[in-house]
Amino acid sequence: MIENLNSNNIENDEFNLNNEDSDYIDLITKLREIKSNIALLEKTIFK
């Protein structure tokens, strides 16, 4: 029974790590988009 619980905990931890990795990748993607938008705005403003 204890082995079963430990196995489930490990699987849940791995799932949580995968979700966190995905969240970080999404965040980095959004930050890159924001950076690009800011660069375009700067070009427009300082023309």
C-alpha positions as CSV (number, residue, x, y, z in Angstrom):
1,M,0.0,0.0,0.0
2,I,2.8,2.4,0.9
3,E,4.6,1.6,-2.3
4,N,1.5,2.5,-4.2
5,L,1.3,5.9,-2.5
6,N,4.9,6.6,-3.2
7,S,4.5,5.7,-6.8
8,N,1.5,8.1,-7.2
9,N,3.4,10.9,-5.4
10,I,6.4,10.5,-7.8
11,E,4.0,10.6,-10.8
12,N,2.3,13.7,-9.5
13,D,5.6,15.5,-8.9
14,E,6.7,14.7,-12.4
15,F,3.4,16.0,-13.8
16,N,3.8,19.2,-11.7
17,L,7.4,19.7,-13.0
18,N,6.2,19.3,-16.6
19,N,3.5,21.9,-16.0
20,E,6.0,24.3,-14.5
21,D,8.3,23.8,-17.4
22,S,5.5,24.5,-19.8
23,D,4.5,27.6,-17.8
24,Y,8.1,28.9,-18.0
25,I,8.3,28.3,-21.8
26,D,5.0,30.2,-22.2
27,L,6.3,33.0,-20.1
28,I,9.5,33.3,-22.0
29,T,7.6,33.3,-25.3
30,K,5.3,36.1,-24.1
31,L,8.2,38.1,-22.8
32,R,9.9,37.8,-26.2
33,E,6.7,39.0,-27.9
34,I,6.6,42.0,-25.5
35,K,10.2,42.8,-26.2
36,S,9.6,42.8,-29.9
37,N,6.5,45.0,-29.5
38,I,8.5,47.5,-27.4
39,A,11.3,47.6,-30.0
40,L,8.8,48.3,-32.7
41,L,7.2,51.1,-30.6
42,E,10.6,52.6,-30.0
43,K,11.3,52.7,-33.7
44,T,8.0,54.3,-34.4
45,I,8.4,56.9,-31.6
46,F,12.0,57.9,-32.5
47,K,11.5,58.1,-36.3
